Amino acid sequence: LLERLLGAGALDAHFQPVQMKKNRPGFRLRALARRDDAARLAEIVLRETSTFGLRMRETERLCLHRRMEEVETEFG
């Protein structure tokens, strides 16, 4: 499932083991996606898992500017 979500445009995805009610084992799936990809990714989750539904929320993302620099050190 993770490979399918990432291949379909998810920015990131992961599983987390959790204890459900009545101490049943379960997994929490989280996937980060762009707004335009959310419906397609939700369809994949609903088709590929046994879940009855999804919780979706919109958040804002802040990205820092990055740059590569070469520096001289005593280690090379």
C-alpha positions in Angstrom: 0.0 0.0 0.0 2.8 2.4 0.9 4.5 1.8 -2.5 1.2 2.4 -4.3 0.5 5.6 -2.4 4.0 7.0 -3.0 3.8 5.9 -6.7 0.4 7.7 -7.0 1.8 11.0 -5.8 1.8 10.9 -2.0 4.5 13.2 -0.5 5.1 10.7 2.3 3.3 7.7 3.9 3.8 5.5 6.9 2.2 2.9 9.1 2.1 3.0 12.9 1.0 0.1 15.1 -1.8 1.1 17.6 -4.1 -0.5 20.2 -7.7 -0.3 19.1 -10.7 -0.5 21.4 -11.0 -3.8 23.3 -7.1 -4.0 23.0 -7.3 -5.2 19.4 -4.1 -4.6 17.4 -4.4 -2.2 14.5 -2.4 0.1 12.2 -2.7 3.8 11.7 -1.9 4.9 8.2 -0.9 8.4 7.5 -0.2 9.9 4.1 0.7 13.4 3.1 -0.6 14.6 -0.2 -1.2 17.7 -2.3 -4.9 18.8 -2.4 -5.2 17.8 -6.1 -4.1 14.2 -5.3 -6.1 13.6 -2.1 -9.2 12.1 -3.7 -7.2 9.7 -5.9 -5.1 8.6 -2.9 -8.2 8.1 -0.7 -9.6 5.9 -3.4 -6.5 3.7 -3.3 -6.7 3.4 0.5 -10.4 2.5 0.4 -9.8 -0.1 -2.3 -6.7 -1.7 -0.9 -7.6 -1.9 2.8 -10.5 -3.1 5.0 -11.2 0.4 6.4 -14.7 1.8 6.4 -13.6 5.4 6.1 -10.9 8.0 6.2 -10.3 11.2 8.1 -8.9 13.9 6.0 -7.7 17.4 7.0 -6.1 20.3 5.3 -3.0 21.8 6.7 -0.4 24.3 5.6 3.1 23.4 4.7 6.2 25.6 5.2 9.4 24.6 3.3 12.8 26.1 4.0 15.0 27.1 1.2 18.0 24.8 0.8 21.3 25.2 -1.0 24.4 23.0 -1.4 27.8 24.4 -0.5 31.3 22.9 -0.6 33.4 23.7 2.3 37.1 23.0 3.1 37.7 21.2 6.4 40.8 19.6 8.0 39.1 16.2 7.2 38.8 16.8 3.5 
